[in-house]
Amino acid sequence: MIDFRAASDALADLIEQVDDNDLARATPCESYTVSDLLMHIDEGATGFTAAAGGETSSPAAMAVDDDASRSKVAEHVRDLANAWAEPRVWDGDSDLAGLECRTRRGGRSR
């Protein structure tokens, strides 16, 4: 099992520091603004939380354009880490958008 709650907390803290002026800024990936990157993080966080059989605190963000939506993304990142902190999640297989994932191969088991 990999406990990535500390890393998720660090990412969530960074997300909460983003302000409205940052959202339109470019990222190293030319096709993504900061807002686009936050949406991508949110989609991954909610999808992988579901794959772990966990629940997010709220539905995925439809847009990242204000403090409330950034807070939602940060919470989803924390939900993700909490869902995967359950030892049972690391046994067996998971389903991610119709794609079967073998969870033991994806992480280290103890």
NULUM-460439 format. One record per residue (C-alpha): x, y, z; residue in one letter. Coordinates in pm, whole numbers, plus 50000, padded with zeros to 5 digits. Example, Ala and Ser with C-alpha at 12.3 -4.5 7.8 and 13.67 -1.06 7.14 Angstrom:
2
512304955050780A;513674989450714S;
//
This chain:
110
500005000050000M;501185035149922I;500005062750153D;500035094649952F;497965116150188R;500915139350262A;501545144949891A;497835150549828S;497655175350115D;500625194149966A;498955195349622L;495635206049774A;497395233849964D;498955246149637L;495585245149461I;494085266449739E;496795292749680Q;495775297949316V;493785329749266D;491545342248988D;494435360548820N;496345327748784D;493625308248603L;494325321048252A;498095317248285R;499965292848066A;501465260448193T;504465241248053P;501905221747846C;501005246847575E;497415234747538S;496615238947912Y;495955270148114T;496115267848492V;492325264248493S;492545235548241D;495205218548452L;493025221248762L;490115205948569M;492405177448461H;493495171848822I;489845171748932D;488835146548666E;491685123648769G;490985127649139A;487285120049111T;487845091248868G;490525074149074F;488545079849394T;485645061349232A;488005033749114A;489005028649478A;485345025249570G;485455058349756G;483195088249736E;484085124249670T;482785151649894S;480935166749594S;480525160949218P;483425169348987A;483875206048907A;482225217148583M;484615246648561A;487445260348770V;486845297548776D;486505308749138D;487475301549498D;484645276849548A;485615255549248S;489295256049348R;488335245049699S;486285216949548K;489285204749346V;491485205949657A;488925185549852E;488725160049571H;492505155849582V;492225148749955R;489275125049894D;491455106049648L;494225100249900A;491785090350172N;490045065149944A;493355048549855W;494485048450220A;492115019350280E;494154986750272P;491284967250112R;491514989349803V;494914974849719W;493544939449688D;491864927549371G;490904947849068D;489264981449010S;487244995648725D;488175029648583L;485855041348307A;485425005748185G;489144998348204L;490064970448444E;492984979748668C;494884954648874R;495474973749195T;498294952149334R;500364958749023R;499744995949050G;501174999149399G;503374982049647R;501634958549883S;502894951850232R;
//
